[in-house]
Structure formats: structure tokens, C-alpha cells
Amino acid sequence: MIEEVAVVMKIENHQVWVEAGPNSACGGCLQKASCTTHALGGVLKKKPVPVDSTIPLKIGDEVRVAIDENLLLRASLLLYLVPLIALFMGAGVADWLVADNAPQADLWIAGSAFLSFLLSLWLINKTQSLLLLNYYARPVVAGKI
């Protein structure tokens, strides 16, 4: 499990909205001036995230939020590898079907690759919404600090 310390911002129906606290490693580091992590952390705003909770909490509590790393790895493979394979397969099929001397053959190949990429993203979205695949990694509250 990957864990992070967060603060409860809002509570709704067995879900709490948490916001991650500051990274403790960045506070005492002497390389803040040249560190991209510190620079990005300062620019990007932290947003509250909904997390499932069965523990009674109140606003302002510090909690440990956990997510299953195996589920996260499978979800990232699904969301990155499948569209990439679809992109190359779409380009390969179009290259095989379109004659080399056809007008604008490269445009047809690029269009087919892009369309197969979008189709794979749409199919992933539909299968997720139909709950056919259980790759959605939901964070949970692991405990109160």
C-alpha cells in the first residue's frame, strides 16, 4: 500500500475530502532553489480529493490515506499501454491497406492511428463505467493520526 498523510477538509456520506499536507522532505532540504519538485509544488495548487472512510472523522483530523499499488500499476498499464498499442496497430493496418502511391497516404495512416487511439480511450472509459474491469484505484482512509 502507498500511504500519504492528509488533512480532512469536508465530510459527506461515508466519504471524506482530504488534502495532502506539505512534503516533509522539502521543508528541510537545502536544495530547494534547484529542485523541480519544490518548484512544481509551489506552482500547482493542491485540490481536495474524495476518499472512502469507515472511520468516524471530523474536519481538521490528520489521516493516513492509502492506495493499493498493484491496482495502481494495473490501472496505469491499462491507461498507457492499451492506447499506445491501439495507436500503432491503427497505423499499421492503415499502412497495410493504403497503397504506397495513393494520394495523401501518410495522412490516412496518421488519421487511422489517431482514430484508433481515440477509440481505445473511449472503450476503456465505457468498460470502466460499466464496471466490467475493476482497475479503478480508489484511495481509502487507513487510519487516524
C-alpha positions in Angstrom: 0.0 0.0 0.0 1.2 3.5 -0.8 0.4 5.9 2.1 0.3 9.6 2.5 -0.6 11.9 5.4 -3.6 14.2 4.6 -5.9 16.6 6.4 -9.7 16.2 6.3 -11.4 19.2 4.6 -15.0 18.1 4.2 -17.2 15.1 5.2 -20.1 13.7 3.1 -21.9 10.3 3.2 -19.1 7.9 4.2 -16.6 9.9 2.1 -14.2 12.5 3.3 -12.5 15.1 1.2 -8.8 15.2 2.1 -5.9 17.4 1.1 -2.3 16.3 1.3 -0.1 18.1 3.7 3.2 19.6 2.8 6.0 17.2 1.9 8.2 16.9 4.9 11.3 16.2 2.8 11.0 19.5 1.1 10.9 21.5 4.3 14.4 20.8 5.5 16.2 20.3 2.2 19.0 22.6 1.2 18.5 22.1 -2.5 15.1 24.0 -2.7 16.4 26.5 -5.1 17.3 24.0 -7.8 14.7 21.3 -7.0 11.9 20.8 -9.6 9.7 19.0 -7.1 9.7 22.1 -4.8 9.1 24.4 -7.7 6.2 22.4 -9.1 4.7 22.0 -5.6 4.7 25.8 -5.2 3.0 26.4 -8.6 0.4 23.6 -8.6 -2.5 24.1 -6.2 -3.4 21.1 -4.1 -7.0 20.1 -4.5 -9.2 18.1 -2.0 -9.8 14.5 -3.1 -12.7 12.3 -2.1 -11.7 9.2 -0.1 -13.8 6.4 1.2 -13.8 6.1 5.0 -15.4 3.9 7.6 -13.7 5.7 10.5 -15.6 8.5 12.3 -13.7 11.7 11.5 -14.1 15.4 11.8 -12.8 18.3 9.8 -9.2 19.1 10.6 -8.2 15.5 11.5 -4.9 14.2 10.1 -5.3 10.8 8.5 -3.3 8.2 6.6 -4.7 7.8 3.1 -3.7 4.5 1.3 -4.0 3.1 -2.2 -3.2 -0.4 -3.4 0.0 -0.3 -5.5 -0.9 -3.4 -7.5 -4.2 -1.9 -8.6 -2.5 1.3 -9.4 0.1 -0.4 -11.5 -2.6 -2.4 -13.4 -4.6 0.8 -14.0 -1.6 2.7 -15.3 -0.8 -0.2 -17.7 -4.3 -0.2 -18.9 -4.4 3.6 -19.4 -1.0 3.9 -21.0 -0.2 0.7 -22.8 -3.5 -0.2 -24.4 -3.9 3.2 -26.2 -0.3 3.1 -27.3 -0.8 -0.4 -28.8 -4.0 0.8 -30.5 -2.2 3.8 -32.0 0.5 1.6 -33.6 -2.0 -1.1 -34.7 -4.2 1.6 -36.3 -1.2 3.0 -38.2 0.0 -0.5 -39.2 -3.4 -1.6 -40.5 -3.8 1.6 -42.5 -0.3 1.3 -43.9 -1.1 -2.3 -45.0 -4.4 -1.2 -46.6 -3.4 2.0 -48.3 -1.2 1.7 -51.4 2.1 3.5 -51.4 1.3 5.6 -54.4 -2.1 6.6 -53.1 -2.6 10.3 -52.7 -2.1 11.5 -49.2 -1.3 8.0 -47.9 0.6 9.4 -44.9 -2.5 11.5 -43.9 -4.6 8.3 -44.0 -2.1 6.4 -41.8 -1.9 9.3 -39.3 -5.7 9.7 -39.2 -6.2 6.0 -38.7 -3.7 5.9 -35.9 -5.4 8.9 -34.2 -8.8 7.4 -34.6 -7.8 4.0 -33.1 -6.1 5.9 -30.2 -9.4 7.7 -29.5 -11.4 4.6 -29.9 -9.3 2.7 -27.4 -9.7 5.6 -24.9 -13.5 5.6 -25.4 -13.6 1.8 -25.0 -11.6 2.0 -21.7 -14.0 4.7 -20.4 -17.1 2.6 -21.3 -15.8 -0.6 -19.8 -14.8 1.3 -16.6 -18.3 2.9 -16.4 -19.9 -0.5 -16.9 -17.7 -2.0 -14.2 -16.5 -4.7 -16.4 -13.0 -4.0 -15.3 -12.1 -3.3 -11.7 -9.0 -1.2 -12.4 -10.1 1.9 -10.7 -7.8 2.5 -7.8 -9.8 4.2 -5.0 -7.9 5.6 -2.1 -9.1 4.7 1.4 -8.5 6.1 4.9 -6.1 3.7 6.5 -6.2 5.3 9.9 -6.3 8.4 12.0 -3.1 10.1 13.3 
